[in-house]
């Protein structure tokens, strides 16, 4: 029974990773597709390959710092049912927001799932490590405004530097640069987001005694990286439309600026072991780059809908995970 439950846990974790990939494809490619820097097929393929590379390179050579942070949210050694319930909560919210075309956060969803399952298992708020939880929430909350500010400042400086050049050649140059910046965002997304699934699988291995302490095995790195890459290749076209067209009609310059600054913010967070939402960061940089040109051009109503989804993600995923744990526990599953 424990062996079978471990396999189920790993499969559910891979499913979450896959939804993370297709849910967050828009982070890397929406701006490139909307400005016609790349075709949709080219953009998705590039994003999938770089997601895979980012996940593998970062963990193998720079340690799984984000996974370590995620693993500390629960103050006890999580059982398999807790992990499965947390993943079900995260997957459910990912699918709901994908269907609605809202770029919500897979990271928020997983954190919410862990919180809900942890509280259910411990029968109280002591099922969550408050200090680690608020550390994660703080990094999730401040990263979009930072992205907004950095993108806005960068865009103003960029416009001051190139305003004398002819628009035609400039647009061609920025479209070419967007291929590079899309690759950077994809690499950064894989480096940060794949580590969340690595954390879930490694917690399951620790719970069953397969490994003595929390240290991500190489095969878990490869499995998680591959799942998020395949998910990315599947594409999340509803969210791509929201980020690429509905918030702000991007041009090659603003698209390049949003991608470059977004990748920079995500990379800095990854090096400090902070699990930020790549979706939220890129949404912030898209709005920041657009606001630097004309505030009235931003569709603030769409932004308000996205903000609402952000606010509800953690509690909604937590409630779903709490219910999932209760159902699984009532069904007689343990571990």
C-alpha positions in Angstrom: 0.0 0.0 0.0 2.7 2.6 0.9 4.5 1.8 -2.4 1.4 2.2 -4.4 0.5 5.5 -2.6 4.0 6.8 -3.3 3.6 6.1 -7.0 0.2 7.9 -7.0 1.8 10.8 -5.2 4.5 11.1 -7.8 2.0 10.9 -10.7 -0.2 13.6 -9.1 3.0 15.8 -8.7 3.8 15.3 -12.4 0.3 16.2 -13.3 0.6 19.4 -11.3 3.9 20.1 -13.0 2.3 19.6 -16.4 -0.5 22.0 -15.6 2.1 24.5 -14.3 3.8 24.3 -17.7 0.8 24.8 -19.9 -0.7 27.4 -17.4 2.5 29.4 -17.4 3.5 29.2 -21.1 2.2 32.7 -21.5 4.8 34.1 -19.2 7.5 33.5 -21.8 5.8 33.7 -25.1 2.7 35.9 -25.0 4.6 39.2 -25.7 6.7 37.6 -28.5 3.6 36.1 -30.2 1.6 39.3 -29.8 4.3 41.5 -31.5 4.9 38.8 -34.2 8.5 38.3 -33.1 7.9 34.6 -33.3 5.1 32.3 -34.6 3.1 30.6 -31.9 4.7 27.2 -32.7 8.2 28.6 -32.7 7.6 30.4 -29.4 6.1 27.3 -27.6 9.0 25.1 -28.8 11.6 27.5 -27.7 9.9 27.9 -24.3 9.6 24.2 -23.7 13.3 23.6 -24.4 14.5 26.5 -22.2 12.1 25.5 -19.4 13.8 22.1 -19.4 17.3 23.6 -19.5 16.6 26.1 -16.7 15.2 23.5 -14.3 18.1 21.1 -14.8 21.0 23.6 -14.9 19.8 25.6 -11.9 19.3 22.6 -9.6 22.3 20.6 -10.6 24.8 23.4 -10.5 23.2 25.9 -8.0 21.2 23.8 -5.6 17.5 23.4 -5.1 17.1 26.5 -3.0 13.5 27.2 -3.9 12.5 23.5 -3.2 14.1 23.8 0.3 12.0 26.9 1.0 8.8 25.2 -0.1 9.6 22.1 2.0 9.7 24.2 5.2 6.1 25.4 5.1 4.9 22.4 7.0 6.4 22.0 10.5 6.0 18.2 10.5 7.1 15.4 8.2 4.3 15.4 5.7 2.5 12.1 4.9 1.6 11.1 1.4 -2.1 11.9 1.8 -1.1 15.5 2.9 1.0 15.9 -0.2 -1.6 14.4 -2.6 -4.3 16.7 -1.1 -2.1 19.7 -1.5 -1.4 18.9 -5.1 -5.1 18.3 -5.8 -5.9 21.7 -4.5 -3.2 23.3 -6.7 -4.2 21.4 -9.8 -7.9 22.3 -9.4 -7.2 26.0 -9.1 -4.8 25.9 -12.0 -7.5 24.3 -14.2 -10.2 26.8 -13.1 -8.1 29.9 -13.8 -6.8 28.4 -17.1 -10.4 27.9 -18.2 -11.2 31.5 -17.3 -8.0 32.8 -19.1 -6.7 34.4 -15.9 -2.9 34.4 -15.4 -3.0 33.3 -11.7 0.0 31.7 -9.9 0.8 28.0 -9.8 3.1 28.8 -6.9 0.3 30.5 -4.9 -1.9 27.4 -5.7 0.7 25.0 -4.3 1.4 27.1 -1.2 -2.3 27.3 -0.6 -2.7 23.5 -1.1 0.1 22.8 1.4 -1.5 25.2 3.9 -5.0 23.6 3.6 -3.7 20.0 3.7 -1.4 20.8 6.6 -4.1 22.5 8.7 -6.5 19.5 8.0 -3.8 17.0 9.0 -2.9 18.8 12.2 -6.4 19.8 13.0 -5.4 23.4 13.5 -3.3 26.4 12.4 -0.2 24.8 14.0 -0.1 22.6 10.9 1.6 25.4 9.1 5.1 26.9 9.9 4.0 30.5 10.2 7.4 32.1 9.7 8.2 30.2 6.5 4.6 30.7 5.2 4.8 34.5 5.5 8.3 34.5 4.0 6.9 32.8 0.9 3.8 35.0 0.8 6.0 38.2 1.1 8.1 37.1 -1.8 5.0 36.4 -3.8 3.4 39.7 -3.0 6.3 42.1 -3.5 7.6 40.6 -6.7 4.9 41.9 -9.1 5.2 45.5 -7.9 9.0 45.2 -8.2 8.6 43.9 -11.7 6.2 46.8 -12.5 8.7 49.4 -11.2 11.8 47.9 -12.8 10.0 47.5 -16.2 8.7 51.1 -16.1 12.1 52.6 -15.3 13.9 50.4 -17.8 11.3 51.4 -20.5 11.7 55.1 -19.8 15.5 54.8 -20.1 15.2 52.8 -23.2 13.0 55.3 -24.9 15.3 58.2 -24.0 18.2 56.2 -25.5 16.6 55.4 -28.8 14.1 58.2 -29.5 16.2 59.6 -32.3 16.2 56.4 -34.3 13.7 55.5 -37.0 10.8 53.3 -35.8 11.1 50.7 -38.6 14.7 49.5 -38.0 14.1 49.8 -34.2 11.1 47.5 -34.3 13.0 44.9 -36.3 15.8 45.0 -33.8 13.5 44.7 -30.8 11.7 41.8 -32.5 15.0 40.0 -32.9 15.9 40.7 -29.2 12.5 39.3 -28.1 13.6 35.9 -29.2 16.5 36.2 -26.7 14.4 37.7 -23.9 11.7 35.0 -24.4 14.4 32.4 -24.0 15.6 34.1 -20.8 12.1 34.2 -19.3 11.6 30.5 -20.2 14.9 29.5 -18.6 14.0 31.5 -15.5 10.6 30.0 -15.3 12.0 26.5 -15.5 14.6 27.4 -12.9 12.1 28.6 -10.3 8.8 26.8 -11.0 10.0 23.2 -11.6 11.5 23.3 -8.1 8.0 23.3 -6.6 7.2 19.9 -8.0 10.7 18.7 -7.0 9.8 19.7 -3.4 6.5 17.8 -3.5 8.1 14.6 -4.8 11.1 14.8 -2.4 8.8 15.4 0.6 7.0 12.1 -0.5 10.3 10.3 -0.6 11.3 11.5 2.8 7.9 10.5 4.2 8.3 6.9 3.0 11.9 6.6 4.1 13.2 6.3 0.6 15.8 9.0 1.4 17.0 10.0 4.9 16.7 13.8 4.5 15.3 16.5 2.2 17.8 16.4 -0.8 16.4 16.4 -4.3 17.6 13.3 -6.2 18.8 13.7 -9.8 16.0 11.6 -11.2 13.4 13.9 -9.6 15.1 16.9 -11.2 14.9 15.2 -14.6 11.3 14.1 -14.1 10.1 17.5 -12.9 12.0 19.4 -15.7 10.6 17.1 -18.4 7.0 17.4 -17.1 7.0 21.2 -17.0 8.6 21.2 -20.5 5.9 19.0 -22.0 3.3 21.1 -20.3 4.8 24.2 -21.7 4.8 22.7 -25.2 1.1 21.9 -24.8 0.5 25.7 -24.5 -2.0 27.8 -22.6 -3.6 29.9 -25.3 -6.3 31.4 -23.2 -3.8 33.0 -20.9 -1.5 34.0 -23.8 -4.3 36.1 -25.2 -4.8 37.8 -21.8 -1.1 38.7 -21.3 -0.4 39.5 -25.0 -3.4 41.5 -25.9 -6.0 42.2 -23.2 -3.8 44.0 -20.6 -1.9 46.2 -23.0 -1.3 46.1 -26.8 2.4 45.5 -26.8 4.9 46.7 -29.4 8.3 45.1 -29.9 10.0 47.6 -27.5 7.6 47.1 -24.6 7.5 43.4 -25.2 11.2 43.1 -25.0 11.4 45.3 -21.9 8.7 43.3 -20.1 10.5 40.0 -20.8 14.0 41.2 -20.0 13.0 42.8 -16.7 10.8 39.9 -15.8 13.5 37.4 -16.3 15.9 39.5 -14.2 13.5 39.6 -11.2 12.8 35.9 -11.4 16.5 35.0 -11.6 17.4 37.2 -8.6 14.6 35.5 -6.6 15.7 32.0 -7.6 19.2 32.7 -6.4 17.9 33.7 -3.0 15.6 30.6 -2.8 12.4 32.7 -3.0 9.5 30.9 -4.8 8.0 33.8 -6.8 5.1 33.6 -9.2 6.5 34.0 -12.7 3.0 34.7 -13.9 2.6 37.6 -11.5 6.1 39.0 -12.2 5.5 39.0 -16.0 2.0 40.5 -15.6 3.7 43.2 -13.5 6.4 43.9 -16.0 3.9 44.0 -18.9 1.8 46.6 -17.0 5.0 48.5 -16.0 6.3 48.7 -19.5 2.9 49.8 -20.8 2.4 52.4 -18.1 5.7 54.1 -18.9 4.2 55.1 -22.3 0.6 55.8 -21.5 -1.4 54.9 -18.4 -4.7 55.2 -20.2 -3.7 52.5 -22.6 -3.7 49.9 -19.9 -6.9 47.9 -19.4 -7.2 48.3 -15.7 -10.4 46.3 -15.6 -8.5 43.2 -16.8 -5.8 43.9 -14.2 -8.4 44.1 -11.5 -9.8 40.7 -12.5 -6.3 39.2 -12.4 -5.7 40.8 -9.0 -8.9 39.3 -7.7 -7.7 35.8 -8.9 -4.3 36.4 -7.1 -6.1 37.3 -3.8 -8.3 34.2 -3.9 -5.7 31.7 -5.1 -4.1 30.7 -1.8 -7.4 30.5 0.2 -9.3 28.7 -2.7 -6.5 26.1 -3.1 -6.3 25.7 0.7 -10.0 25.0 1.0 -9.9 22.5 -1.9 -6.9 20.8 -0.4 -8.5 20.6 3.0 -11.6 19.0 1.5 -9.4 16.6 -0.5 -7.5 15.5 2.6 -10.8 15.0 4.5 -12.2 12.8 1.7 -9.0 10.8 1.4 -8.7 10.4 5.1 -12.3 9.3 5.4 -11.7 6.8 2.7 -9.2 5.1 4.9 -6.0 6.3 3.2 -3.1 7.2 5.5 0.6 7.9 5.1 
